[in-house]
Amino acid sequence: MKRNWLSIIFILIIVGLAGMFVWPTGPNIKIGSYFKEIKIHEGLDLQGGTRLVYQLDISKIGEKSPSAAQQGVVDVIEKRINFLGVSEPVIQPARLGSAYVVIVELPGVSDINRAKDLIGKTAQLKFMEVGPDNSLSETGLTGANLKNSDVQFDQKTGEPQVGLEFDNEGAKLFEQLTQKNLQKPLAIQLDEQIISAPTVQSVITEGKAVITGNFTIKDAKDLSKLLNAGALPVPVNIVEQKNVTASLGTNSVQQSLLGGLLGVLLVALFMILYYRFFGFLAVSALIIYSLVVISLLKLIPVTMTLSGIAGFILSIGMAVDANILIFERTKEETRAGKSIDVAAEEGFRRAWPSIRDSNMSSLITCVILYYGTTGLVRGFAVTLALGILVSMFTAIIVTRTFLRLSLRRAIK
């Protein structure tokens, strides 16, 4: 009995927290400088945005694995998009025939040209020695030695410039270069183009330098972001670019949600009419289930698309299915002459293997869908898997606890 009341307290705490986050004006998370906005993030089909597809040039990767190069491109693009401040981008590797590609979806981004420029540049930074005949030779100092980059302003002219700070190895190399090339130009090359060739005035020992080049503030910021994010491991070519308008208008979204709500109400009505008291307990557990899933969708967060909404609604039906298995097994036990409380416990015991196996097979399918597909199907897999896991919690913990307490009170 004590265990049941502890379970009730645990359930009430979960419901309270879930309700707090589900509430439209629920709290955001802020700890020091860390801030997390608690809301449902809409995907391309709900709010529109930009979709870019990059094909990797793997002709010169040598012994490196194409898959490793592809993942490297994903990592660098992810860093660059973080600098853009895009909320919940979708960046995923894929194969188009024999080609290795990276698909980038940026919900809410309408400036396709700026996104394309910032993501697609290779940002290969090199420092080059300039010979007497203006020939260039590599020095070994590259963007790989860069520790940090930021925007600075010339103290005399006020013009923006890009500050560089090298790591320990880079600082030593830079000191040797400046010592070797005193009163000589040292060229700074970005993506095979000379962007600056300042004359070395003194030996620089602290490992810091600046890039000048008549930058605007925006250009200096973008270059700094590119350098901080690192260089793409292989060249990429854009093979698809488009602005995606919201394929579902506000009315369509509202109709989809209304259809889902109507389906839930019909399921609840069926459960109450057919199973009566048991059905009422199942509907109570279903309400808790919905609160927990929606709060998790906001907390993780999951980028919600129409397919994601479909996955959530489908998982509701699966949550009810677990309760039906339990109730039917309980009815079989009562028909065998067992008391209602014993029948309920036995019903849970007999129903659990079916619930476990069916949910595990569904979760395996979700994993296959997530890793074997792209785009909208992955959103469906995520929400369905999340719903399945929560449905197991509500069926085994919530419904079982409610049923135990109510039956004990009825017996007394």
Secondary structure, 3 states (H helix, E strand, C coil): CHHHHHHHHHHHHHHHHHHHHHCCCCCCEEECCEEECCCCEECHHHHCEEEEEEEECCCCCCCCCHHHHHHHHHHHHHHHHHHHCCCCCEEEEEEECCEEEEEEEEECCCCHHHHHHHHHCCCCEEEEEECCCCCEEEEEEEHHHEEEEEEEECCCCCCEEEEEEECHHHHHHHHHHHHHCECCEEEEEECCEEEECCEECCCCCCCEEEECCCCCHHHHHHHHHHHHHCCCCCCEEEEEEEEECCCCCHHHHHHHHHHHHHHHHHHHHHHHHHHCHHHHHHHHHHHHHHHHHHHHHHHCCCEECHHHHHHHHHHHHHHHHHHHHHHHHHHHHHHCCCCHHHHHHHHHHHHHHHHHHHHHHHHHHHHHHHHHCCCHHHHHHHHHHHHHHHHHHHHHHHHHHHHHHHHHHHHC
